[in-house]
């Protein structure tokens, strides 16, 4: 038995009443009348679209549940005036698959895991949004978290997702990204930094790549621009 709500247009105002409609042998009874038949056909025609929207509703970027553990063997470092910058380039489809369950470079997104350590006696101010990469003969600007996720959706052609899933993705990604701010003496900060590269990045995008860490302020006065190669040639 199916409960069917019908909107009646008679009288000074519309009223809603409920009917019970019987079905035989589990089949949906055809609605009588041309208008009702058209409504039934419309509902049935919309079902595939509804299922498609439901299936696409959970599509979003996968984010690691915990802070990744990277091997020191795959990282590179530079030090200037007591400030140490370490960076691990994320290279290869397998590495991106383990972290994000997708090959981000094919969508023009490349990532590094960066660590800043303050071994000086002064506070250090850091602004990763001013950094960029020189990779694959291109200048690659930083992608803030929101723009990174938006680019992923656009390039992946993801048009439907739940609001809550999207919010969780962005929140988790921010928590795992290197944040700007001050570093007290003896402290450190780490996290992902994402960069935009036009087109798709080659598998060995870090070959001859250079991280340009600009805008590091030492003691609120002196500015440091650190350059860190992300490769090792034999």
Beta strands, then each sheet from edge to edge (+ up, - down):
strand 1: 2-8
strand 2: 15-21
strand 3: 76-80
strand 4: 83-89
strand 5: 109-118
strand 6: 124-126
strand 7: 132-135
strand 8: 138-141
strand 9: 181-183
strand 10: 188-196
strand 11: 210-218
strand 12: 222-229
sheet 1: 1+ 2-
sheet 2: 3+ 4- 5+ 10-
sheet 3: 8+ 7- 11+ 6- 9+
sheet 4: 8+ 7- 11+ 12-
end
